[in-house]
Amino acid sequence: MAMLFPGCSSAEKLSPEAQFKQSFPDKTYETFKATSVPGVYELYNGRQIFYYLPSADVVLYGSLVTKDGVNLTRESHLQKMTPKFASLPLDQALKVGNGKKIVVEFTDPNCPYCRQGFEFFNKIKEDVTLYIFLVPLSADSERKIRHILCSSDRVRAYEEVFSGKFDSGSGLNACKDPKVGEQMRAHRDLAQHVGLRGTPLFYLRGKVVDGFDPPALQTLLEE
């Protein structure tokens, strides 16, 4: 008889989000939304995007790519990072240059694409102001970053390190100044805050560019 009358019951079908919470109570997320793929939902945990398929009650990891080669996962991730970049405390970054075009960068001194990014902006440094957050991806990178932040002339040290002057490891001044340690931790925390997955990572003209992509960077600089 209960089935003849509309109303709620304990057997009522859960929403996709409620079902996810019930099935995966340990997984946290910031956003939960439907994708353009029917039956597939996107979740973002502040660093990574993953997907939920309610019909099979499974979590999916990886990228959604259209037949035209558009990486929907990458585009969505960049969109989520953008407002986080806009609120970064730039006074904690290493400032390089005084140009009118503002660029925020997360970089590692041993990353080859970061070195290419350095060369790219070094050629137009009169037009650009770089706010650089240094993120060590190896022990050697950490020593080089310490050398930069321990130097009395940090900009010069940055240019020397990224030009390869200290690649042999000799001559580095990896001081133990507590303030330098605090700044390094702050840079790592901010990298986590924006959802950094690899270096280099750029923010300019209100858009995020992940990786060294000269055409994309040039287009934004010319806007």
N, C-alpha and C positions, 0 to 999 in steps of 0.2 A: 504493500500500500504506500510506503514512503516514496517509492519511485514515481508515483502518480502526481506528486506535488513538487513544485520547484522549491529550492531552498538549499542551504549548505549542509554538508555532512563531512565526517572525517575521511570519507573516501573521495572527496572532491579533488579533481586533478590539480596538481601544483603548477604554478607558473614556472617557466624555465629557470629563472633565478632562484626561486625557492627550492626547486628540485636540486639545483647545483649545490646550494648551501647544505641541503640534507645529505647529499651523496658525498660531498667533498668538504666537510666541515673545517678541515685544517688549511684549506687554501684561501688566502686573503686576496683581495683585489680592490682597486680604486673605482673602476668602471665596469659595467656589464651592459652590453648592448647587442642588438641583432645586427648581423652582417648582411651584405647584399646576396649572400648565398642562403637560400631558404633552409631553415632548420639549424643553422650554425650561428652561435653567439660568440662575440669577442669579449675577452676579459683582459684587463690591464692591471698589473700589480705594482706599477710605479717604475718598473725596469723592463719588464717583458710582457709581450702580448701572447696569449694562448687562447684556445677555442674550446667551446663546449657543445657537444651534440646530444641534446636531451633524448632523442629517439633511441639512442644506444646507451645513453648515460655514461659517456666517455669524454675524457679531456684529450684534445689534440694539440700537439706542438709542431711548429713549422710555419711556413709562409703560404698565404693565399695569393696565387698568381693568375691573372687573366690570360685568355688565349692570345692577347696582344702583348703579353710580356710585362704588364703592369703589376708590380708587387704591392698588393693592397695592404699587406701587413706592414711593410716598410713605410708606406705613405701614412698609415694610421699612427704608427709609432712616432714619426716626425711631428705630426700634428699635436700629439700629446706632449711632446717635449717643448714645443714652442713657448707656451706661457711660463714654463719653468725657467727658461733662459731669460725671459724678459724681466724676471725678478731677482736675478743673480746679484750678489753684492760685489760690484766691480772693484771696490776699494781693496778687496782681498786678492785681486789678480795682479800679475806682473804687467805693467803698462809699457808698451813699446810704441813709440811714435806719437805724433800730434796732428795727424791728418784729419780731415773732416769725415771720412768714411769709417764708421765704427764696426769692428769685427771682434767677436768673442770666440775664443778657441780653447779647446781641451786638447792637449798634445803630450807626447812622450818623446824624449830626446833620442831614443834609439829606433823609433818607428820610421821605416824608410819613407812612407807616405807623408809622415809629419815633416821629415826633412825636405821633401818636395814642396810641401806647403810653406815651409820657411823660405825656401828659395823664391817661390811665387810671390809672396808678399814682400820679400826683401827688395824686389825689383821695383815695387811701387810704394815703398815705405813712406815717401813724402806725402802721399795722398791718404794714408790709412793710420788709424789708431787701433792697435791690437791690445785686447785685454786677455791675457794668457793664463790659463789654469794648467798647472803641470801635474801630470798623472803618471807615476812610475809603473810600468808594466813588467819590470825586472829589477833585480838588485842593482845592476849596473846603472839603470836609468835612475834609480833612487839616489845613487851617489852623485850623478851628474846634476840632478835637480837640487840636491843639497849644495853643491858647488855654486850653482846659480844664485840660490837664495842666501848663501853665506857671503857672497861677494859684495864689496862696497859699491861696485858698479854692476848692478844686476843685468842691465840691458846689454852691456858689453859681454858679460859672461854668458848670457843667453845666446848671443850671436856666435860666440866662439864655440860653445858646446854644440849648437845645431849645425855649425859649419864643419864639425868633425875634428876640431883641434884636440879634444881629449879622448878620442876613441881608443887610444892605446891604454888609457886608464891612469897614466902618470900625470902629475901636476894638479890633480883634483883636490880642492879644499872642501872636504865633506865634514864641515864643522858639526859640533854637538850643541849648538845654540838652541835652548828650549823654544825660543820664539820661532825659529825656523821649523822645528818639529811641529809646532802648533799650526803654522801656515800650511805645511804639507798635509797634515790631517784635514785641515779645512778644505783644501783643494780636492782631496779624495772624497770627502763627504759631499761636496757640491757635485762632483762627477756622478756619485750615486744618486743624488737628488734629481738630476736632470734625466737619469736613465741611460747613462753612458754605457755603450756596449763595445766600443772600440775607438781608437784614435786614428787620424785626427777627427775632430767634430767642430763644426763652425756654426756661428749664428750671426746673421747680418740681414739688414733690411726686413726684420721681422720673420725671417725664415731660417730653418735649420738645414745644414748640408752635412750629411754623414759621409766621411771619407774625403779624400782629396779628389775633387771633381772640378778641374779648371774651367770647363765651359759654364757650369752652374755658378761658380764663384764669380766669373767674369761678367756674366749676365746680371747678377745681383749688384755687383759693384757699379755697373753702368746705368742702373735704373735711376 
